[in-house]
Amino acid sequence: MLELRSITAGYARNAPVVRDVSLAVAPGESVGLLGPSGCGKSTLARVAALLHRPDSGTLLLDGEPVRRWRHRAPREKRTAFGVVFQQARLSADPRLPLTDLIAEPLRATGRGDEVPGRIAELAPVVGLTPDLLTRRPHEVSDGQLQRACLARALVLRPRLLVCDEMTAMLDASTAAALVVAVEDYRAATGAALLAVGHDRTLLRRWCDRTVEWDSLT
């Protein structure tokens, strides 16, 4: 269970982007967070994934308050989340071939021995062929890079997925394929999903319920 209670967060002193927002995602539930660009959805998503410390409020994971954030958070909490961002090129190290990009979380957690097996398992799931895995980000399309970023988010087998505008910059067929990959993973594992976006039709088709940003603030 993920609960955000009265979260206020921002990036500059006395200038919050998110003000007094509460949201909950139950185990196995898929929740769509719908709102216009610039309203603070991405900031809240980063708070939810333990990537940004809020100015005030409480985040609870399985009923236990989170007190540390980013690299200071306990490993079992950090690795509970898989995150896919809107702009794949800003979240991918341009020096790494896609294989190493996907493997980053495994190596960072001392599980490098799992890399070959997980890459072989995930590549077909997200639609990456062997020839693409050896290429670097500048050698692949935005859609192919986002496929690798989704595989990276899934590689530690997270129980909570945060997809922040995951499909916003993709063509319709790639977007549909990635949504299917997420749903197949959720069906197999029981993982929960927080999907952030501004496409009302997509979120309502994808998620169990959709929450309007205006209703949170």
Accessible surface in RSA format (square Angstrom, percent):
REM  Atomic radii and reference values for relative SASA: ProtOr
REM  Chains: A
REM  Algorithm: Lee & Richards
REM  Probe-radius: 1.40
REM  Slices: 20
REM RES _ NUM      All-atoms   Total-Side   Main-Chain    Non-polar    All polar
REM                ABS   REL    ABS   REL    ABS   REL    ABS   REL    ABS   REL
RES MET A   1    67.10  34.8  61.33  40.6   5.78  13.8  55.32  47.0  11.78  15.6
RES LEU A   2     1.61   0.9   1.61   1.1   0.00   0.0   1.61   1.1   0.00   0.0
RES GLU A   3    34.45  19.8  34.45  26.1   0.00   0.0   2.57   5.0  31.88  26.0
RES LEU A   4     1.80   1.0   0.00   0.0   1.80   4.5   0.00   0.0   1.80   4.9
RES ARG A   5   120.06  50.4 120.06  61.2   0.00   0.0  41.66  56.9  78.41  47.5
RES SER A   6    54.40  46.0  51.11  68.2   3.29   7.6  21.19  45.1  33.21  46.5
RES ILE A   7     0.18   0.1   0.18   0.1   0.00   0.0   0.18   0.1   0.00   0.0
RES THR A   8    28.86  20.5  28.86  29.3   0.00   0.0  17.63  23.7  11.24  17.0
RES ALA A   9     0.04   0.0   0.04   0.1   0.00   0.0   0.04   0.1   0.00   0.0
RES GLY A  10     6.51   8.0   0.00   N/A   6.51   8.0   0.75   2.0   5.76  12.9
RES TYR A  11   132.69  62.0  93.07  53.0  39.62 103.1  94.13  70.7  38.56  47.5
RES ALA A  12    62.61  57.6  48.03  74.1  14.58  33.2  57.10  80.4   5.51  14.6
RES ARG A  13   217.18  91.2 182.74  93.2  34.44  82.0  70.08  95.8 147.10  89.2
RES ASN A  14   142.49  98.3  99.61  96.3  42.88 103.2  36.09  86.9 106.39 102.8
RES ALA A  15    52.15  48.0  40.83  63.0  11.32  25.8  46.29  65.2   5.86  15.5
RES PRO A  16    30.50  22.2  15.97  14.6  14.53  52.8  15.98  13.2  14.52  90.2
RES VAL A  17    62.63  41.2  42.55  38.5  20.08  48.4  47.69  41.4  14.94  40.5
RES VAL A  18     0.71   0.5   0.03   0.0   0.68   1.6   0.71   0.6   0.00   0.0
RES ARG A  19   152.65  64.1 148.25  75.6   4.40  10.5  54.49  74.5  98.16  59.5
RES ASP A  20    93.73  65.7  83.63  83.2  10.10  23.9  28.22  66.4  65.51  65.3
RES VAL A  21     0.00   0.0   0.00   0.0   0.00   0.0   0.00   0.0   0.00   0.0
RES SER A  22    54.42  46.0  46.51  62.1   7.90  18.2  34.66  73.8  19.76  27.7
RES LEU A  23    12.76   7.1   3.38   2.4   9.38  23.6  10.88   7.6   1.89   5.1
RES ALA A  24    33.87  31.1  30.20  46.6   3.67   8.3  30.28  42.6   3.59   9.5
RES VAL A  25     1.29   0.8   1.02   0.9   0.27   0.6   1.02   0.9   0.27   0.7
RES ALA A  26    36.84  33.9  36.12  55.7   0.72   1.6  36.18  50.9   0.66   1.7
RES PRO A  27   103.31  75.3  75.91  69.2  27.40  99.6  82.72  68.3  20.59 128.0
RES GLY A  28    31.08  38.3   0.00   N/A  31.08  38.3  15.93  43.7  15.15  33.9
RES GLU A  29    31.96  18.4  28.55  21.6   3.41   8.1  15.50  30.0  16.46  13.4
RES SER A  30     0.65   0.5   0.65   0.9   0.00   0.0   0.00   0.0   0.65   0.9
RES VAL A  31     0.00   0.0   0.00   0.0   0.00   0.0   0.00   0.0   0.00   0.0
RES GLY A  32     0.00   0.0   0.00   N/A   0.00   0.0   0.00   0.0   0.00   0.0
RES LEU A  33     0.01   0.0   0.01   0.0   0.00   0.0   0.01   0.0   0.00   0.0
RES LEU A  34     7.60   4.2   7.41   5.3   0.19   0.5   7.41   5.2   0.19   0.5
RES GLY A  35     6.71   8.3   0.00   N/A   6.71   8.3   6.71  18.4   0.00   0.0
RES PRO A  36    85.45  62.3  79.11  72.1   6.34  23.0  84.69  69.9   0.76   4.7
RES SER A  37    95.75  80.9  67.33  89.9  28.42  65.5  46.26  98.5  49.49  69.3
RES GLY A  38    80.93  99.8   0.00   N/A  80.93  99.8  41.91 115.0  39.03  87.4
RES CYS A  39    26.86  20.3   9.06  10.1  17.80  41.8  19.26  48.8   7.61   8.2
RES GLY A  40     7.13   8.8   0.00   N/A   7.13   8.8   4.27  11.7   2.86   6.4
RES LYS A  41     8.70   4.2   7.14   4.4   1.56   3.7   0.57   0.5   8.13   8.7
RES SER A  42    49.55  41.9  47.54  63.5   2.01   4.6  30.41  64.8  19.14  26.8
RES THR A  43     7.41   5.3   7.02   7.1   0.39   0.9   0.00   0.0   7.41  11.2
RES LEU A  44     0.03   0.0   0.00   0.0   0.03   0.1   0.03   0.0   0.00   0.0
RES ALA A  45     2.51   2.3   1.96   3.0   0.55   1.3   2.26   3.2   0.26   0.7
RES ARG A  46    67.82  28.5  66.44  33.9   1.39   3.3  18.60  25.4  49.22  29.8
RES VAL A  47     0.00   0.0   0.00   0.0   0.00   0.0   0.00   0.0   0.00   0.0
RES ALA A  48     0.03   0.0   0.03   0.0   0.00   0.0   0.03   0.0   0.00   0.0
RES ALA A  49     5.09   4.7   0.00   0.0   5.09  11.6   0.00   0.0   5.09  13.5
RES LEU A  50     2.54   1.4   2.02   1.4   0.52   1.3   2.02   1.4   0.52   1.4
RES LEU A  51    48.11  26.8  47.24  33.8   0.87   2.2  47.24  33.2   0.87   2.4
RES HIS A  52    29.78  16.3  28.88  20.1   0.90   2.3  16.60  17.1  13.18  15.3
RES ARG A  53   144.27  60.6 133.24  67.9  11.03  26.3  48.68  66.5  95.59  57.9
RES PRO A  54    15.53  11.3   5.17   4.7  10.36  37.7   5.17   4.3  10.36  64.4
RES ASP A  55    96.62  67.7  59.62  59.3  37.00  87.5  28.96  68.1  67.66  67.5
RES SER A  56    59.88  50.6  50.35  67.2   9.53  22.0  47.10 100.3  12.78  17.9
RES GLY A  57    38.64  47.6   0.00   N/A  38.64  47.6   9.10  25.0  29.54  66.2
RES THR A  58    53.33  37.9  49.72  50.4   3.61   8.6  21.16  28.4  32.16  48.6
RES LEU A  59     0.97   0.5   0.00   0.0   0.97   2.4   0.00   0.0   0.97   2.6
RES LEU A  60    13.62   7.6  13.62   9.7   0.00   0.0  13.62   9.6   0.00   0.0
RES LEU A  61     5.41   3.0   2.74   2.0   2.67   6.7   2.74   1.9   2.67   7.2
RES ASP A  62    81.62  57.2  51.80  51.6  29.82  70.5  35.11  82.6  46.51  46.4
RES GLY A  63    48.16  59.4   0.00   N/A  48.16  59.4  26.00  71.4  22.16  49.6
RES GLU A  64    96.78  55.6  94.07  71.2   2.71   6.5  30.84  59.6  65.95  53.8
RES PRO A  65    45.87  33.4  41.23  37.6   4.64  16.9  41.23  34.0   4.64  28.8
RES VAL A  66    12.46   8.2   0.21   0.2  12.25  29.5   0.65   0.6  11.81  32.0
RES ARG A  67   174.20  73.1 159.57  81.3  14.63  34.8  65.61  89.7 108.58  65.8
RES ARG A  68   149.81  62.9 148.11  75.5   1.70   4.1  24.06  32.9 125.75  76.2
RES TRP A  69    19.38   7.8  14.70   7.1   4.68  11.0  11.25   6.0   8.13  13.2
RES ARG A  70   125.15  52.5 119.31  60.8   5.84  13.9  43.38  59.3  81.77  49.6
RES HIS A  71   141.37  77.3 121.70  84.6  19.67  50.3 100.60 103.7  40.77  47.4
RES ARG A  72   167.83  70.5 154.69  78.9  13.14  31.3  43.95  60.1 123.88  75.1
RES ALA A  73     1.71   1.6   0.00   0.0   1.71   3.9   0.00   0.0   1.71   4.5
RES PRO A  74    50.75  37.0  39.28  35.8  11.47  41.7  50.75  41.9   0.00   0.0
RES ARG A  75   124.02  52.1 118.66  60.5   5.36  12.8  43.98  60.1  80.04  48.5
RES GLU A  76   119.87  68.8 105.03  79.5  14.84  35.3  64.18 124.1  55.68  45.5
RES LYS A  77    23.29  11.4  23.06  14.1   0.23   0.6   9.51   8.6  13.78  14.7
RES ARG A  78    80.57  33.8  68.40  34.9  12.17  29.0  23.72  32.4  56.85  34.5
RES THR A  79    31.68  22.5  25.77  26.1   5.91  14.1  13.00  17.5  18.68  28.2
RES ALA A  80     6.14   5.6   0.68   1.0   5.46  12.4   6.12   8.6   0.01   0.0
RES PHE A  81    17.45   8.7   2.44   1.5  15.01  39.1   2.44   1.5  15.01  43.0
RES GLY A  82     3.37   4.2   0.00   N/A   3.37   4.2   3.37   9.2   0.00   0.0
RES VAL A  83    27.08  17.8  16.40  14.9  10.68  25.7  16.40  14.3  10.68  29.0
RES VAL A  84     0.83   0.5   0.02   0.0   0.81   2.0   0.83   0.7   0.00   0.0
RES PHE A  85    50.14  25.1  48.86  30.3   1.28   3.3  48.86  29.6   1.28   3.7
RES GLN A  86    64.19  35.9  59.18  43.3   5.01  11.9   7.42  15.8  56.77  43.1
RES GLN A  87    79.79  44.6  75.43  55.1   4.36  10.4  14.35  30.5  65.45  49.6
RES ALA A  88     8.22   7.6   4.20   6.5   4.02   9.2   4.20   5.9   4.02  10.7
RES ARG A  89   103.47  43.4  85.52  43.6  17.95  42.7  64.24  87.8  39.22  23.8
RES LEU A  90   144.32  80.4 109.14  78.1  35.18  88.4 112.21  78.8  32.10  86.4
RES SER A  91    31.05  26.2   9.97  13.3  21.08  48.6  20.12  42.8  10.93  15.3
RES ALA A  92     8.94   8.2   0.27   0.4   8.68  19.7   1.58   2.2   7.36  19.5
RES ASP A  93    34.05  23.8  24.20  24.1   9.84  23.3  16.05  37.8  18.00  18.0
RES PRO A  94    90.35  65.9  85.47  77.9   4.89  17.8  85.79  70.8   4.56  28.4
RES ARG A  95   178.19  74.8 167.53  85.4  10.66  25.4  75.98 103.8 102.21  61.9
RES LEU A  96    42.27  23.5  42.27  30.2   0.00   0.0  42.27  29.7   0.00   0.0
RES PRO A  97    26.53  19.3  26.53  24.2   0.00   0.0  26.53  21.9   0.00   0.0
RES LEU A  98     0.00   0.0   0.00   0.0   0.00   0.0   0.00   0.0   0.00   0.0
RES THR A  99    38.53  27.4  38.53  39.1   0.00   0.0  31.34  42.1   7.19  10.9
RES ASP A 100    41.08  28.8  40.21  40.0   0.87   2.1   4.76  11.2  36.32  36.2
RES LEU A 101     0.00   0.0   0.00   0.0   0.00   0.0   0.00   0.0   0.00   0.0
RES ILE A 102     0.51   0.3   0.51   0.4   0.00   0.0   0.51   0.4   0.00   0.0
RES ALA A 103     0.00   0.0   0.00   0.0   0.00   0.0   0.00   0.0   0.00   0.0
RES GLU A 104    63.64  36.5  57.92  43.8   5.72  13.6  27.43  53.1  36.22  29.6
RES PRO A 105    29.18  21.3  23.14  21.1   6.03  21.9  29.18  24.1   0.00   0.0
RES LEU A 106     0.00   0.0   0.00   0.0   0.00   0.0   0.00   0.0   0.00   0.0
RES ARG A 107   123.07  51.7 102.40  52.2  20.67  49.2  50.72  69.3  72.35  43.8
RES ALA A 108    81.69  75.1  45.76  70.6  35.94  81.7  58.21  82.0  23.48  62.2
RES THR A 109    14.52  10.3   8.99   9.1   5.53  13.2   9.02  12.1   5.50   8.3
RES GLY A 110    68.60  84.6   0.00   N/A  68.60  84.6  36.28  99.6  32.32  72.4
RES ARG A 111    70.95  29.8  70.62  36.0   0.33   0.8  31.63  43.2  39.32  23.8
RES GLY A 112    32.37  39.9   0.00   N/A  32.37  39.9  18.83  51.7  13.54  30.3
RES ASP A 113   128.33  89.9  90.99  90.6  37.35  88.3  52.37 123.3  75.96  75.8
RES GLU A 114    56.26  32.3  48.63  36.8   7.62  18.2  31.34  60.6  24.92  20.3
RES VAL A 115     8.90   5.9   8.90   8.1   0.00   0.0   8.90   7.7   0.00   0.0
RES PRO A 116    94.74  69.0  82.47  75.2  12.27  44.6  89.86  74.2   4.88  30.3
RES GLY A 117    48.04  59.2   0.00   N/A  48.04  59.2  39.78 109.2   8.26  18.5
RES ARG A 118    10.97   4.6  10.58   5.4   0.39   0.9   5.71   7.8   5.26   3.2
RES ILE A 119    13.88   7.9  13.57  10.1   0.31   0.7  13.86  10.0   0.03   0.1
RES ALA A 120    72.27  66.5  49.89  77.0  22.38  50.9  60.33  85.0  11.94  31.6
RES GLU A 121    90.45  51.9  78.01  59.0  12.43  29.6  40.23  77.8  50.21  41.0
RES LEU A 122     7.65   4.3   7.65   5.5   0.00   0.0   7.65   5.4   0.00   0.0
RES ALA A 123     6.58   6.0   6.30   9.7   0.28   0.6   6.30   8.9   0.28   0.7
RES PRO A 124    94.66  69.0  69.53  63.4  25.13  91.4  75.80  62.6  18.85 117.2
RES VAL A 125    71.23  46.9  47.60  43.1  23.63  56.9  55.36  48.1  15.86  43.0
RES VAL A 126     2.10   1.4   0.00   0.0   2.10   5.1   1.98   1.7   0.12   0.3
RES GLY A 127    38.87  47.9   0.00   N/A  38.87  47.9  24.86  68.2  14.01  31.4
RES LEU A 128     5.86   3.3   0.00   0.0   5.86  14.7   0.44   0.3   5.42  14.6
RES THR A 129    69.41  49.4  67.90  68.8   1.51   3.6  65.57  88.1   3.84   5.8
RES PRO A 130   106.86  77.9 101.98  93.0   4.88  17.7 102.68  84.8   4.18  26.0
RES ASP A 131    75.90  53.2  64.34  64.0  11.56  27.3  46.72 110.0  29.18  29.1
RES LEU A 132    14.20   7.9  14.20  10.2   0.00   0.0  14.20  10.0   0.00   0.0
RES LEU A 133    19.47  10.8  19.47  13.9   0.00   0.0  19.47  13.7   0.00   0.0
RES THR A 134   101.06  71.9  83.63  84.8  17.43  41.5  70.96  95.3  30.10  45.5
RES ARG A 135    87.53  36.7  86.87  44.3   0.66   1.6  16.13  22.0  71.39  43.3
RES ARG A 136   103.45  43.4 103.45  52.7   0.00   0.0  14.28  19.5  89.17  54.0
RES PRO A 137     6.50   4.7   6.50   5.9   0.00   0.0   6.50   5.4   0.00   0.0
RES HIS A 138   138.61  75.8 105.83  73.6  32.78  83.9  84.93  87.5  53.69  62.5
RES GLU A 139    85.92  49.3  63.57  48.1  22.35  53.2  24.54  47.5  61.38  50.1
RES VAL A 140    12.54   8.3   0.00   0.0  12.54  30.2   5.80   5.0   6.74  18.3
RES SER A 141    58.96  49.8  47.00  62.7  11.96  27.6  49.08 104.5   9.88  13.8
RES ASP A 142    65.54  45.9  61.06  60.8   4.47  10.6  19.20  45.2  46.33  46.2
RES GLY A 143    10.79  13.3   0.00   N/A  10.79  13.3   6.48  17.8   4.31   9.7
RES GLN A 144    52.39  29.3  51.90  37.9   0.50   1.2   9.37  19.9  43.02  32.6
RES LEU A 145     0.00   0.0   0.00   0.0   0.00   0.0   0.00   0.0   0.00   0.0
RES GLN A 146     2.35   1.3   2.35   1.7   0.00   0.0   0.73   1.6   1.62   1.2
RES ARG A 147    41.77  17.5  41.77  21.3   0.00   0.0   0.99   1.4  40.78  24.7
RES ALA A 148     0.00   0.0   0.00   0.0   0.00   0.0   0.00   0.0   0.00   0.0
RES CYS A 149     1.42   1.1   1.38   1.5   0.04   0.1   1.38   3.5   0.04   0.0
RES LEU A 150     0.00   0.0   0.00   0.0   0.00   0.0   0.00   0.0   0.00   0.0
RES ALA A 151     0.00   0.0   0.00   0.0   0.00   0.0   0.00   0.0   0.00   0.0
RES ARG A 152    36.08  15.1  33.62  17.1   2.46   5.9  12.77  17.5  23.31  14.1
RES ALA A 153     8.97   8.3   0.00   0.0   8.97  20.4   6.07   8.5   2.91   7.7
RES LEU A 154     0.67   0.4   0.67   0.5   0.00   0.0   0.67   0.5   0.00   0.0
RES VAL A 155     0.00   0.0   0.00   0.0   0.00   0.0   0.00   0.0   0.00   0.0
RES LEU A 156    26.69  14.9  16.68  11.9  10.01  25.2  16.68  11.7  10.01  26.9
RES ARG A 157   120.67  50.7 101.44  51.7  19.23  45.8  47.21  64.5  73.46  44.5
RES PRO A 158     2.19   1.6   0.45   0.4   1.75   6.3   1.02   0.8   1.18   7.3
RES ARG A 159   109.71  46.1 103.65  52.8   6.07  14.4  60.50  82.7  49.22  29.8
RES LEU A 160     9.64   5.4   9.64   6.9   0.00   0.0   9.64   6.8   0.00   0.0
RES LEU A 161     1.35   0.8   0.03   0.0   1.32   3.3   0.03   0.0   1.32   3.6
RES VAL A 162     1.70   1.1   1.68   1.5   0.02   0.0   1.68   1.5   0.02   0.0
RES CYS A 163     1.05   0.8   0.37   0.4   0.68   1.6   0.37   0.9   0.68   0.7
RES ASP A 164     9.31   6.5   9.31   9.3   0.00   0.0   1.37   3.2   7.94   7.9
RES GLU A 165    16.93   9.7  12.89   9.7   4.04   9.6   6.89  13.3  10.04   8.2
RES MET A 166     3.97   2.1   0.26   0.2   3.71   8.8   0.26   0.2   3.71   4.9
RES THR A 167    16.80  12.0  10.64  10.8   6.16  14.7   0.61   0.8  16.19  24.5
RES ALA A 168    46.06  42.3   4.78   7.4  41.28  93.9  16.49  23.2  29.57  78.3
RES MET A 169    99.87  51.7  72.29  47.8  27.59  65.7  78.90  67.1  20.97  27.8
RES LEU A 170    28.73  16.0   4.50   3.2  24.22  60.9   8.99   6.3  19.74  53.1
RES ASP A 171    85.02  59.6  69.06  68.7  15.96  37.7  51.14 120.3  33.88  33.8
RES ALA A 172    87.42  80.4  69.00 106.5  18.42  41.9  76.71 108.0  10.72  28.4
RES SER A 173    84.86  71.7  68.94  92.0  15.92  36.7  55.84 118.9  29.02  40.7
RES THR A 174    11.85   8.4  11.77  11.9   0.08   0.2   0.22   0.3  11.63  17.6
RES ALA A 175    15.68  14.4  15.57  24.0   0.11   0.2  15.68  22.1   0.00   0.0
RES ALA A 176    57.38  52.8  49.40  76.2   7.98  18.2  56.57  79.7   0.81   2.1
RES ALA A 177    38.96  35.8  25.93  40.0  13.03  29.6  33.49  47.2   5.47  14.5
RES LEU A 178     0.33   0.2   0.33   0.2   0.00   0.0   0.33   0.2   0.00   0.0
RES VAL A 179    20.45  13.5  20.45  18.5   0.00   0.0  20.45  17.8   0.00   0.0
RES VAL A 180    85.57  56.3  84.17  76.2   1.40   3.4  85.57  74.3   0.00   0.0
RES ALA A 181     2.92   2.7   0.84   1.3   2.08   4.7   2.91   4.1   0.01   0.0
RES VAL A 182     0.00   0.0   0.00   0.0   0.00   0.0   0.00   0.0   0.00   0.0
RES GLU A 183    52.29  30.0  49.10  37.1   3.19   7.6  30.21  58.4  22.09  18.0
RES ASP A 184    84.90  59.5  78.47  78.1   6.43  15.2  23.18  54.5  61.73  61.6
RES TYR A 185    24.19  11.3  18.01  10.2   6.18  16.1  23.16  17.4   1.02   1.3
RES ARG A 186    26.11  11.0  21.30  10.9   4.81  11.4   3.48   4.8  22.63  13.7
RES ALA A 187    92.48  85.0  49.77  76.8  42.71  97.2  62.60  88.2  29.89  79.2
RES ALA A 188    88.46  81.3  44.92  69.3  43.54  99.0  55.83  78.6  32.63  86.4
RES THR A 189    72.86  51.8  33.67  34.1  39.18  93.4  42.62  57.3  30.23  45.7
RES GLY A 190    48.55  59.9   0.00   N/A  48.55  59.9  33.45  91.8  15.10  33.8
RES ALA A 191     1.58   1.5   0.06   0.1   1.52   3.5   1.11   1.6   0.47   1.2
RES ALA A 192     1.64   1.5   1.24   1.9   0.40   0.9   1.34   1.9   0.30   0.8
RES LEU A 193     0.54   0.3   0.00   0.0   0.54   1.4   0.40   0.3   0.13   0.4
RES LEU A 194     3.24   1.8   2.11   1.5   1.13   2.8   2.11   1.5   1.13   3.0
RES ALA A 195     0.61   0.6   0.61   0.9   0.00   0.0   0.61   0.9   0.00   0.0
RES VAL A 196     4.72   3.1   0.00   0.0   4.72  11.4   0.00   0.0   4.72  12.8
RES GLY A 197     6.01   7.4   0.00   N/A   6.01   7.4   6.01  16.5   0.00   0.0
RES HIS A 198    97.51  53.3  78.37  54.5  19.14  49.0  49.23  50.7  48.28  56.2
RES ASP A 199    70.11  49.1  64.45  64.1   5.67  13.4  23.71  55.8  46.41  46.3
RES ARG A 200   107.67  45.2 103.85  52.9   3.82   9.1  39.04  53.3  68.63  41.6
RES THR A 201    76.14  54.2  70.52  71.5   5.62  13.4  39.40  52.9  36.73  55.5
RES LEU A 202    46.00  25.6  43.29  31.0   2.71   6.8  45.73  32.1   0.27   0.7
RES LEU A 203     2.76   1.5   2.76   2.0   0.00   0.0   2.76   1.9   0.00   0.0
RES ARG A 204   143.22  60.1 121.00  61.7  22.23  52.9  43.20  59.0 100.02  60.6
RES ARG A 205   203.23  85.3 165.81  84.5  37.42  89.1  61.45  84.0 141.78  85.9
RES TRP A 206    24.40   9.8   7.60   3.7  16.80  39.4  13.48   7.2  10.92  17.7
RES CYS A 207    13.50  10.2   0.00   0.0  13.50  31.7   1.19   3.0  12.30  13.3
RES ASP A 208   102.46  71.8  64.19  63.9  38.27  90.5  27.20  64.0  75.26  75.1
RES ARG A 209    97.73  41.0  90.12  45.9   7.61  18.1  58.07  79.4  39.66  24.0
RES THR A 210    36.87  26.2   6.69   6.8  30.18  71.9   5.51   7.4  31.35  47.4
RES VAL A 211    18.18  12.0  14.94  13.5   3.24   7.8  18.18  15.8   0.00   0.0
RES GLU A 212    64.38  37.0  62.68  47.4   1.70   4.0  37.26  72.1  27.12  22.1
RES TRP A 213    15.38   6.2  14.52   7.0   0.86   2.0   6.27   3.3   9.11  14.8
RES ASP A 214   116.53  81.6 101.99 101.5  14.54  34.4  33.81  79.6  82.72  82.5
RES SER A 215    83.99  71.0  43.30  57.8  40.68  93.7  49.60 105.6  34.39  48.2
RES LEU A 216    27.27  15.2  12.67   9.1  14.60  36.7  17.46  12.3   9.81  26.4
RES THR A 217    93.86  66.8  35.42  35.9  58.44 139.3  51.21  68.8  42.65  64.5
END  Absolute sums over single chains surface
CHAIN  1 A    10289.5       8031.2       2258.3       5450.9       4838.6
END  Absolute sums over all chains
TOTAL         10289.5       8031.2       2258.3       5450.9       4838.6
